[in-house]
Amino acid sequence: MHDNIIYKWNADGLNKESRSCISTYGSGDIASIKWDNNICYTERDVPFVGFAYQAEPKLSKIEGDGNVFYYSGQNPEKAIPPMWDANSSTEDPELVIDGHYLRRK
């Protein structure tokens, strides 16, 4: 996946690791995820990457580059960018609502 904006995915306040910008599900381990140039934007201190029941092994099959992992709060405990993206940013992507679209400023 590339060039997407995932905005307030956790707005309902649920605080489970499976409620993440990138989540893996199920016990099968055949898929890989390539995650490049995406924006994950949250106002809550929740994980950017998570997993549901029996899906933790899939986390090792995620790779990516040049993503923005932005948390609008301060001193995150859970909203920490993943280690697999060495070129990620935590800077504000300056998103604006333009009619029915969300885009970068």
N, C-alpha and C positions, 0 to 999 in steps of 0.2 A: 504494500500500500504506500502511496506517496502523494504528497501535496494535498493533504486534508486538514481540516480544522475540526477538532473534537472539543466542543465548548460546553462547559458545565454538565458533563455526563453524570455527575453525582448530585444534581440539584435537589433531588428528593430527600437528601440527608442520610440515606442508608450508608453505613460505614463498614462494608464487607470488602475484603480484598478482591473479590470477584467483580466488584463495582469499580472498575478502573478504566483508564483511557484505553489500555490494551489488556484484554483478559483472555485467558485460555480456559477451556472447558473440556471435560470428559477424560477418559483414561487412554484412548488411542494416542499413539505418539508418531504419526506419520506426516504431519504438516509442519512446514517451516514458515516463519513470518519474516518478511523483509519490510522494514519500516523506515522510510526515508522522507525527509523534508516535511514532516507533519507538525502540527501544533496541538499540544494537549494543554488546555487552559482550565484551571480549577480555582474556585474561591474557597474550597474546603481542604483541610490538611488530610488528604487521603492518598493512597498509593497511585502512582502513574501506571504501574504494571502490576497485575495481580492474576490470581488463578482461582478456579472453583474446585470442587471435590475431585480428587485424583488427577488434577491437571498440572501440578507443580513441575513434573519432568519436562513439560513443553516449554517452560521458561528458557531452557537452555537452547531452544531452537529459534529464538528471536534475535534478529540482528538489525542494525540500521545505522543511519548517519544523517547528521544535519538537522535534527529535530529540535523543536522548542518545547520544553517542559516547564510551563509557567504556573506558579502558585502565587496568587495575589496577596496572601497573608505574609507573616514574618515568622522566622524560626521554625521551619517545618520539621516535624518528626517523622511523617510518613510520605509527604510529597517530595520525594528525593528522585532525581533523574536516574535512570538505569545506567549501570556501568558499561553496558555493551555499546553505547553511543558516545564515543570519545569526542565527537565534535558537536555535542548538543549545547543548547543555550538555555538559560533560565531567565533571560531578559524579557521584559514585557513586550509581547508581539504587537501591541497597540491595535487591537481589533476595534472595528466600528461596524454598527448596523447601518446598512445602506438599503433602504426599502425592506425587502424580504431576505436580504443576503447579509452574511457576516463575512467581512473581508479585512485584510490588513490595511492600515492607514497608508 
